[in-house]
Amino acid sequence: MASINHCIGLQVEKADLLAALTTTDGLAQWWTHDVQGSCQENEIIEFYFNEHRTDMRVLESNAENILWECVSGPEEWLGTTLQFEFINEENETLLMFQHDGWASETPFHHHCSMKWAVFMLSLKNYLEQGVGQPFPNDVHITNSGF
C-alpha cells in the first residue's frame, strides 16, 4: 500500500483550523468551491470538481483528528482514507496530513501528492491570510487527474 504524507505548520488557532476542516464553508475556502453534505461523523461530504464528484464518509472528527474514507470518486481513491491530525507546538499548530491506502504508486498517485501539497498551501493561505486558492482557482497541474 502507498500513501501521501504532508506536514505543514500553521500560525492559527486550533479552532480556526477545525472550522476549515469540519464545515462545508471552511472546506470550500481551500479545497474546492463546491462542497455539500454534512461534516458530522458517519455522514457524507460531497466535493465537486466541475463534472467530477468525490464523496467522503466522515469516520472520525474531533479536536485532535479528522478521518475520512473515500466512498465515491476517482477509482484509485475508492477505499482510501484521508487523515488530518493536529499537533500543538509552542508557536504553531502542525497539521499532519495522510492520504493512505493507495494500491500502488501510479502516475495518478504522484499527481495527487503534488495536488495535496498545493491544497495544503491553499489551506495555509486561507487560515493565515484570509484567502485560499480552492479549485478551480488552484495551481493547475496538467499531467492527469483534476
Secondary structure, DSSP 8 states (H G I E B T S, - for coil): -EEEEEEEEE-S-HHHHHHHHHSHHHHHTTTBSEEEE--STT-EEEEEETTEEEEEEEEEESSSEEEEEEEESSGGGTT-EEEEEEEE-SS-EEEEEEEEEESS--HHHHHHHHHHHHHHHHHHHHHHHS----BTSS----SS--
